[in-house]
Amino acid sequence: MLNFDFHNPTKILFGKGRIADLDKEVPADARVLILYGGGSIKSNGVLDEVRTALGARTVQEFAGIEPNPSYETLMHAVELARKENSNFLLAVGGGSVIDGTKFVAAAIDFEGDPWAILEKRGKNITKARPFGTVLTLPATGSEMNNGSVVTRKSLKAKVPFSSRHVFPQFSILDPVTTFTLPVRQIGNGVVDAYAHVMEQYMTYPVNAPVQDRFAEGILRTLIEEGPKALAAPQDYDARANIMWCATLALNGLIGAGVPQDWATHMIGHELTALYGLDHAQTLAIVMPSMLRLRRHAKREKLLQYAARVWDITQGDEDARIETAIAKTQEFFESVGVKTRLSDYSLDSKSVDAVVIQLESHRMVGLGERRDVTLDISRKVLEFSL
C-alpha cells in the first residue's frame, strides 16, 4: 500500500426529511446565498423545503448554473455574493451546482483574477467562504470531496481544481429528492459513480485489499441497484443505495493508498468542452476502449475485476478480460448511456479535435503511470468510433 493522508471534514446528513436540519447546520445569523441550476427544485418542492428550513435568515438566490458549470456564469454569482456580502453559500442540486459553488466560495475573496484559481488547479486558494449542500442528483461525489471542474466556454476548456478549503461543511442527502429525476440523469449518475470507482481501482496491485474490496462492493451494488432505480423511480431503497454509492465513490476513502488513473476523465472533459456531451456519456464512450487498449498494463486488476465483480473465473485469461470489459460496456448501455462516439453523431474529425485540445492543455502523459501519450489517447478515441 502507498503512503497517504486522509482527511474528510464533511458532515453527512442522510435520509428522508433531513432538509429540515438546515436550521441546525446553518448559522442563525448567516447571510445565505442559495445556488442552483434549472427550475426542477422549484417544481419538485425542494426549494420551498430549503427556504422553510432557513427560516428568518437573510437569503439571496442565484439560479442558472449549467450541467457543466461555466466560469462565465459563476462569475455573476461571485459578483452577487460580494454585493450582498453573503457569508454562507448553499448549493442545492447535483454535482455541477456543487462544483460551481466551490469555485464561487473560493473566488469571492480571491485576490487577483479568479481565473488563476483554475490555471493553478486550486493550489493558490488560501481561504473560501463556508458552504453546505443539498444533493438532488447523485453522481459526482462532489458533496463529500474537495474537487471541482469548471468550464470556460470562451476557451472551450474544462478544468479541474481542488483545495482543502472547499470541502462542504455538511451535505444533506435525501433520496426522496431524486424521485422526479429524468431517467437520463439517473443513468448518467450510475455511470459516473461507476467510472469514479474504476479510475481508482483499475490500475495495478499495491496490496491494498481493504480499498479493493470497498471498491468492488460499490461496483457490484451499482450493477444490482442501478436497474432498480431506473425501473421504479420511487423505490426509496434503490435510490438510497445509488446515492450513497455515488458519495463513497469519490470521497477519498477507496483512493487512499492506491495508484489512480483518471485518463478517461481527462479525455472525457475535452469531449464535453468541445461537443457538449454529458460528463457520464463521455466516460461511457472512453472507458471501455481505454481498458481494451491498456489491457496489458492493467492485466492483474482486470482479471481480479472479472472474478470479483462479474464472477468470471473460467476460461482463457484474455477471454475473461474481454468478457469483463464487454459486460462493463453492456452495463452502461443497460442504464441508457451509449458507448460509441458515433452514437452522438461524432466521427474521426472529432478525434482530431480532441487530440489537439489534449495537446494544448498539456494532457500528454496521463494514467496511473503517466504513459498515456497523445498517440494512445488518439487510439482510444478511434476504438470508440
PyMOL commands that set and color helices and strands:
alter all, ss='L'
color gray80, all
select helices_A, chain A and resi 18-25+40-43+46-54+71-84+95-107+115-119+142-144+153-155+164-166+175-178+183-201+209-231+236-248+263-275+279-293+299-308+317-334+341-344+348-360+374-383
alter helices_A, ss='H'
color red, helices_A
select strands_A, chain A and resi 11-14+31-35+58-62+88-94+131-137+147-152+157-162+170-173
alter strands_A, ss='S'
color yellow, strands_A
deselect
rebuild
show_as cartoon
